[in-house]
Every structure is written in structure tokens, then in C-alpha cells.
Amino acid sequence: MEGHNSENDSDTNKEKECVISELKSKLEKELAALLAHPHVPEEFKIVFRER
């Protein structure tokens, strides 16, 4: 079993944060597109705007 190097852990955390940030951005764009769609009920839009 290998020991953990704090530098490697830091790099791994940065990579994870970068991936999470990219996914959040993509999700926000897709949600905005969904909420802009004319067939989405107004009640649905209100719930997501409040969040």
C-alpha cells in the first residue's frame, strides 16, 4: 500500500473541484434552456427560480 503524498492529494482535489465546477456550469446551462422552453409548466419554473 502506497503512502499518500500531500502534493498529489492537493492536485487530486484541484482536479475534482475543476470537474465539479464544469459539471455545475453545464447543469446550469441545461436548466436555463429547459426553463426557457415554452412547454414547461410555470409551477416548475417557479420552484427552480426559488432555488
HUMOQUI-V559876 format. One record per pair of residues at least 6 apart in sequence whose ideal C-beta (glycine too) atoms are under 6 Angstrom apart, sorted by the first residue. I is the first residue (numbers start at 1). J is the second residue. D is the distance in Angstrom with one decimal. If there is no record, write none. Layout:
[[I J D] [I J D]]
This chain:
[[35 45 5.1]]
